[in-house]
Amino acid sequence: MPMLIEYLDSLALRLGRSVLFLGQMPGTHDESDFDHWIRSSSAKQIVRWLDAEGIGHGVCGTTSNSGWIEGGPKYLYVDIPFEIEDPQYRRLSDFLQDDPEGKTRWPDTGFYVYPLEDARKIEQERREEMLRYVPSRERPSAAATCMWLDTPIGVLHHELKSDRVGDRRMFWALAQEMWPELAPFEYRDVMSGLIVPNWKSDGQGWVVYYDLYGSKFSDYPEEKKRMIREWFHLPAGTIFELGGDW
């Protein structure tokens, strides 16, 4: 069964508190091997001790804004509050023999805390980024540069001040928040695209890029293209191009 690996910030928000976690000390394992420490003997010893003490734990990844693409768990989080006087915390600290720098009895293992405030900051930044691309169900009054989604409830779009598109999945996530009827659907169930002036002809006419990457579609049907052209007031000579990178 697939394993759900949460980001540190997502975990902190779900728990509503700062997160205690363990991971490798810098330089003690191959940094390119994302789960080397998780498979180490020190990690296994810690897991056995946590199980014997009845202390909850799990694996997690880095933060959602780290910029790193990693394929699996990186840290071991401990499901107890970061409270110095908490009995479970004190037993854990005694077992790890940690010091103020996060070092433990194992040279390859560090003991850390991820602050809830940092997680809230990431969430706020994410919300602010999302709100830059609020989708609309209203038909535009004229052709304009915009990003669009062809969804089960109709065409959604956001007019852009330039031809730089935002995060399409974030655009879709905000649409799902605004229209709960979209919640049962996935990003692969919709077609996304970008409408820009055709700069190859000195800005005369338009180009509609549509994206098949990550979708369930093998192509975008002609009747759908005609619908998009009419919805956005585009001329008959509008060019449709497949382009996931836009």
DRENLODREN-747646 format. One record per residue (C-alpha): x, y, z; residue in one letter. Coordinates in nm, 2 decimals, decimal comma. Layout:
<recs>
<px:X py:Y pz:Z aa:A>
...
</recs>
This chain:
<recs>
<px:0,00 py:0,00 pz:0,00 aa:M>
<px:0,14 py:0,35 pz:-0,09 aa:P>
<px:0,29 py:0,54 pz:0,20 aa:M>
<px:0,17 py:0,90 pz:0,27 aa:L>
<px:0,47 py:1,12 pz:0,33 aa:I>
<px:0,39 py:1,46 pz:0,47 aa:E>
<px:0,59 py:1,77 pz:0,45 aa:Y>
<px:0,72 py:1,91 pz:0,78 aa:L>
<px:0,51 py:2,22 pz:0,75 aa:D>
<px:0,20 py:2,03 pz:0,66 aa:S>
<px:0,26 py:1,80 pz:0,96 aa:L>
<px:0,30 py:2,10 pz:1,19 aa:A>
<px:-0,03 py:2,26 pz:1,06 aa:L>
<px:-0,21 py:1,93 pz:1,10 aa:R>
<px:-0,09 py:1,87 pz:1,46 aa:L>
<px:-0,12 py:2,24 pz:1,55 aa:G>
<px:0,22 py:2,25 pz:1,71 aa:R>
<px:0,59 py:2,26 pz:1,64 aa:S>
<px:0,73 py:1,93 pz:1,53 aa:V>
<px:1,02 py:1,73 pz:1,69 aa:L>
<px:1,21 py:1,53 pz:1,43 aa:F>
<px:1,54 py:1,34 pz:1,38 aa:L>
<px:1,75 py:1,33 pz:1,08 aa:G>
<px:2,11 py:1,29 pz:0,97 aa:Q>
<px:2,38 py:1,53 pz:1,08 aa:M>
<px:2,53 py:1,72 pz:0,78 aa:P>
<px:2,81 py:1,53 pz:0,61 aa:G>
<px:2,75 py:1,20 pz:0,78 aa:T>
<px:2,56 py:1,03 pz:0,48 aa:H>
<px:2,55 py:1,07 pz:0,11 aa:D>
<px:2,32 py:1,38 pz:0,06 aa:E>
<px:2,21 py:1,24 pz:-0,28 aa:S>
<px:2,06 py:0,93 pz:-0,11 aa:D>
<px:1,74 py:1,08 pz:0,03 aa:F>
<px:1,65 py:0,80 pz:0,27 aa:D>
<px:2,00 py:0,68 pz:0,37 aa:H>
<px:1,96 py:0,79 pz:0,74 aa:W>
<px:1,61 py:0,65 pz:0,77 aa:I>
<px:1,76 py:0,31 pz:0,68 aa:R>
<px:2,05 py:0,35 pz:0,92 aa:S>
<px:2,11 py:0,14 pz:1,24 aa:S>
<px:2,07 py:0,45 pz:1,45 aa:S>
<px:1,73 py:0,53 pz:1,31 aa:A>
<px:1,62 py:0,17 pz:1,37 aa:K>
<px:1,74 py:0,18 pz:1,73 aa:Q>
<px:1,54 py:0,50 pz:1,79 aa:I>
<px:1,23 py:0,35 pz:1,63 aa:V>
<px:1,25 py:0,04 pz:1,85 aa:R>
<px:1,29 py:0,26 pz:2,16 aa:W>
<px:0,99 py:0,48 pz:2,07 aa:L>
<px:0,78 py:0,17 pz:2,01 aa:D>
<px:0,88 py:0,03 pz:2,35 aa:A>
<px:0,79 py:0,36 pz:2,52 aa:E>
<px:0,46 py:0,38 pz:2,34 aa:G>
<px:0,55 py:0,71 pz:2,17 aa:I>
<px:0,40 py:0,79 pz:1,84 aa:G>
<px:0,63 py:0,85 pz:1,54 aa:H>
<px:0,64 py:0,85 pz:1,16 aa:G>
<px:0,84 py:0,96 pz:0,86 aa:V>
<px:0,81 py:1,29 pz:0,68 aa:C>
<px:0,98 py:1,49 pz:0,41 aa:G>
<px:1,14 py:1,84 pz:0,40 aa:T>
<px:0,92 py:2,15 pz:0,38 aa:T>
<px:0,69 py:2,21 pz:0,09 aa:S>
<px:0,88 py:2,52 pz:-0,02 aa:N>
<px:1,23 py:2,37 pz:0,00 aa:S>
<px:1,26 py:2,35 pz:-0,38 aa:G>
<px:1,41 py:2,00 pz:-0,36 aa:W>
<px:1,25 py:1,71 pz:-0,55 aa:I>
<px:1,29 py:1,40 pz:-0,33 aa:E>
<px:1,14 py:1,06 pz:-0,37 aa:G>
<px:1,08 py:0,94 pz:-0,02 aa:G>
<px:1,10 py:1,00 pz:0,36 aa:P>
<px:1,39 py:1,20 pz:0,49 aa:K>
<px:1,31 py:1,25 pz:0,86 aa:Y>
<px:1,16 py:1,07 pz:1,16 aa:L>
<px:0,92 py:1,28 pz:1,35 aa:Y>
<px:0,82 py:1,22 pz:1,71 aa:V>
<px:0,46 py:1,28 pz:1,80 aa:D>
<px:0,50 py:1,45 pz:2,13 aa:I>
<px:0,50 py:1,83 pz:2,21 aa:P>
<px:0,81 py:2,03 pz:2,24 aa:F>
<px:0,78 py:2,10 pz:2,61 aa:E>
<px:1,08 py:2,08 pz:2,83 aa:I>
<px:0,89 py:1,97 pz:3,14 aa:E>
<px:0,68 py:1,71 pz:2,95 aa:D>
<px:0,76 py:1,36 pz:3,09 aa:P>
<px:0,78 py:1,19 pz:2,75 aa:Q>
<px:1,00 py:1,47 pz:2,61 aa:Y>
<px:1,24 py:1,44 pz:2,91 aa:R>
<px:1,26 py:1,06 pz:2,86 aa:R>
<px:1,33 py:1,11 pz:2,49 aa:L>
<px:1,59 py:1,37 pz:2,56 aa:S>
<px:1,77 py:1,15 pz:2,81 aa:D>
<px:1,76 py:0,86 pz:2,57 aa:F>
<px:1,90 py:1,07 pz:2,28 aa:L>
<px:2,16 py:1,24 pz:2,51 aa:Q>
<px:2,11 py:1,55 pz:2,30 aa:D>
<px:2,29 py:1,88 pz:2,35 aa:D>
<px:2,19 py:2,24 pz:2,26 aa:P>
<px:2,34 py:2,20 pz:1,91 aa:E>
<px:2,11 py:1,91 pz:1,83 aa:G>
<px:2,38 py:1,65 pz:1,85 aa:K>
<px:2,29 py:1,31 pz:2,00 aa:T>
<px:2,46 py:0,99 pz:2,12 aa:R>
<px:2,48 py:0,88 pz:1,75 aa:W>
<px:2,73 py:1,09 pz:1,55 aa:P>
<px:2,51 py:1,06 pz:1,24 aa:D>
<px:2,19 py:1,17 pz:1,41 aa:T>
<px:2,06 py:1,52 pz:1,48 aa:G>
<px:1,76 py:1,61 pz:1,70 aa:F>
<px:1,56 py:1,91 pz:1,57 aa:Y>
<px:1,24 py:2,11 pz:1,61 aa:V>
<px:1,04 py:2,27 pz:1,33 aa:Y>
<px:0,85 py:2,57 pz:1,46 aa:P>
<px:0,47 py:2,60 pz:1,39 aa:L>
<px:0,53 py:2,97 pz:1,32 aa:E>
<px:0,74 py:2,87 pz:1,02 aa:D>
<px:0,47 py:2,64 pz:0,89 aa:A>
<px:0,21 py:2,92 pz:0,92 aa:R>
<px:0,44 py:3,16 pz:0,73 aa:K>
<px:0,47 py:2,91 pz:0,44 aa:I>
<px:0,09 py:2,86 pz:0,44 aa:E>
<px:0,04 py:3,23 pz:0,43 aa:Q>
<px:0,28 py:3,28 pz:0,14 aa:E>
<px:0,11 py:2,99 pz:-0,04 aa:R>
<px:-0,23 py:3,16 pz:0,01 aa:R>
<px:-0,10 py:3,49 pz:-0,11 aa:E>
<px:0,04 py:3,33 pz:-0,42 aa:E>
<px:-0,29 py:3,15 pz:-0,49 aa:M>
<px:-0,49 py:3,47 pz:-0,46 aa:L>
<px:-0,28 py:3,62 pz:-0,74 aa:R>
<px:-0,47 py:3,39 pz:-0,98 aa:Y>
<px:-0,83 py:3,39 pz:-0,87 aa:V>
<px:-1,04 py:3,21 pz:-1,13 aa:P>
<px:-1,36 py:3,34 pz:-1,27 aa:S>
<px:-1,66 py:3,17 pz:-1,43 aa:R>
<px:-1,77 py:3,48 pz:-1,60 aa:E>
<px:-1,72 py:3,50 pz:-1,97 aa:R>
<px:-1,46 py:3,77 pz:-2,06 aa:P>
<px:-1,58 py:4,07 pz:-2,25 aa:S>
<px:-1,30 py:4,05 pz:-2,51 aa:A>
<px:-1,00 py:3,85 pz:-2,61 aa:A>
<px:-0,71 py:3,89 pz:-2,36 aa:A>
<px:-0,40 py:3,71 pz:-2,23 aa:T>
<px:-0,52 py:3,46 pz:-1,97 aa:C>
<px:-0,48 py:3,12 pz:-1,82 aa:M>
<px:-0,78 py:2,89 pz:-1,84 aa:W>
<px:-0,92 py:2,56 pz:-1,72 aa:L>
<px:-1,18 py:2,35 pz:-1,90 aa:D>
<px:-1,36 py:2,19 pz:-1,60 aa:T>
<px:-1,68 py:1,98 pz:-1,53 aa:P>
<px:-1,86 py:2,30 pz:-1,43 aa:I>
<px:-1,74 py:2,50 pz:-1,73 aa:G>
<px:-1,45 py:2,72 pz:-1,84 aa:V>
<px:-1,26 py:2,91 pz:-1,57 aa:L>
<px:-1,00 py:3,17 pz:-1,64 aa:H>
<px:-0,78 py:3,45 pz:-1,50 aa:H>
<px:-0,67 py:3,74 pz:-1,70 aa:E>
<px:-0,29 py:3,80 pz:-1,68 aa:L>
<px:-0,10 py:4,13 pz:-1,69 aa:K>
<px:0,17 py:3,95 pz:-1,89 aa:S>
<px:0,21 py:3,61 pz:-2,07 aa:D>
<px:0,39 py:3,47 pz:-1,76 aa:R>
<px:0,16 py:3,19 pz:-1,63 aa:V>
<px:0,13 py:3,11 pz:-1,26 aa:G>
<px:0,12 py:2,77 pz:-1,10 aa:D>
<px:-0,15 py:2,58 pz:-1,28 aa:R>
<px:-0,20 py:2,32 pz:-1,00 aa:R>
<px:-0,23 py:2,61 pz:-0,75 aa:M>
<px:-0,49 py:2,77 pz:-0,99 aa:F>
<px:-0,68 py:2,44 pz:-0,99 aa:W>
<px:-0,66 py:2,41 pz:-0,61 aa:A>
<px:-0,81 py:2,75 pz:-0,56 aa:L>
<px:-1,09 py:2,67 pz:-0,81 aa:A>
<px:-1,17 py:2,36 pz:-0,60 aa:Q>
<px:-1,19 py:2,58 pz:-0,28 aa:E>
<px:-1,42 py:2,83 pz:-0,45 aa:M>
<px:-1,65 py:2,57 pz:-0,61 aa:W>
<px:-1,69 py:2,26 pz:-0,38 aa:P>
<px:-1,85 py:2,07 pz:-0,67 aa:E>
<px:-1,51 py:2,04 pz:-0,82 aa:L>
<px:-1,37 py:1,86 pz:-0,51 aa:A>
<px:-1,44 py:1,50 pz:-0,64 aa:P>
<px:-1,23 py:1,57 pz:-0,95 aa:F>
<px:-0,85 py:1,56 pz:-1,00 aa:E>
<px:-0,62 py:1,78 pz:-1,20 aa:Y>
<px:-0,60 py:1,51 pz:-1,46 aa:R>
<px:-0,97 py:1,55 pz:-1,52 aa:D>
<px:-0,94 py:1,90 pz:-1,65 aa:V>
<px:-0,77 py:2,07 pz:-1,95 aa:M>
<px:-0,55 py:2,37 pz:-1,87 aa:S>
<px:-0,41 py:2,63 pz:-2,11 aa:G>
<px:-0,28 py:2,97 pz:-2,18 aa:L>
<px:-0,40 py:3,23 pz:-2,43 aa:I>
<px:-0,14 py:3,48 pz:-2,56 aa:V>
<px:-0,10 py:3,72 pz:-2,85 aa:P>
<px:0,07 py:3,56 pz:-3,16 aa:N>
<px:0,40 py:3,74 pz:-3,14 aa:W>
<px:0,52 py:3,56 pz:-3,45 aa:K>
<px:0,28 py:3,78 pz:-3,65 aa:S>
<px:0,36 py:4,10 pz:-3,46 aa:D>
<px:0,09 py:4,04 pz:-3,20 aa:G>
<px:-0,18 py:4,01 pz:-3,46 aa:Q>
<px:-0,41 py:3,71 pz:-3,37 aa:G>
<px:-0,38 py:3,47 pz:-3,08 aa:W>
<px:-0,23 py:3,14 pz:-2,98 aa:V>
<px:-0,40 py:2,90 pz:-2,74 aa:V>
<px:-0,16 py:2,66 pz:-2,57 aa:Y>
<px:-0,32 py:2,36 pz:-2,41 aa:Y>
<px:-0,15 py:2,10 pz:-2,18 aa:D>
<px:-0,18 py:1,72 pz:-2,19 aa:L>
<px:0,09 py:1,66 pz:-1,94 aa:Y>
<px:-0,06 py:1,49 pz:-1,63 aa:G>
<px:-0,41 py:1,48 pz:-1,78 aa:S>
<px:-0,62 py:1,18 pz:-1,89 aa:K>
<px:-0,66 py:1,32 pz:-2,24 aa:F>
<px:-0,48 py:1,20 pz:-2,55 aa:S>
<px:-0,57 py:1,51 pz:-2,74 aa:D>
<px:-0,80 py:1,81 pz:-2,72 aa:Y>
<px:-1,11 py:1,75 pz:-2,95 aa:P>
<px:-1,18 py:2,00 pz:-3,22 aa:E>
<px:-1,53 py:2,08 pz:-3,08 aa:E>
<px:-1,36 py:2,18 pz:-2,75 aa:K>
<px:-1,11 py:2,40 pz:-2,93 aa:K>
<px:-1,40 py:2,57 pz:-3,11 aa:R>
<px:-1,58 py:2,62 pz:-2,77 aa:M>
<px:-1,26 py:2,78 pz:-2,62 aa:I>
<px:-1,22 py:3,01 pz:-2,93 aa:R>
<px:-1,58 py:3,13 pz:-2,90 aa:E>
<px:-1,58 py:3,16 pz:-2,52 aa:W>
<px:-1,28 py:3,39 pz:-2,53 aa:F>
<px:-1,38 py:3,59 pz:-2,84 aa:H>
<px:-1,09 py:3,46 pz:-3,04 aa:L>
<px:-1,08 py:3,50 pz:-3,43 aa:P>
<px:-1,12 py:3,20 pz:-3,66 aa:A>
<px:-0,75 py:3,20 pz:-3,74 aa:G>
<px:-0,65 py:3,13 pz:-3,38 aa:T>
<px:-0,37 py:2,88 pz:-3,35 aa:I>
<px:-0,39 py:2,59 pz:-3,10 aa:F>
<px:-0,06 py:2,44 pz:-2,99 aa:E>
<px:0,02 py:2,16 pz:-2,75 aa:L>
<px:0,27 py:2,30 pz:-2,51 aa:G>
<px:0,31 py:2,18 pz:-2,15 aa:G>
<px:0,59 py:2,43 pz:-2,08 aa:D>
<px:0,42 py:2,73 pz:-2,24 aa:W>
</recs>
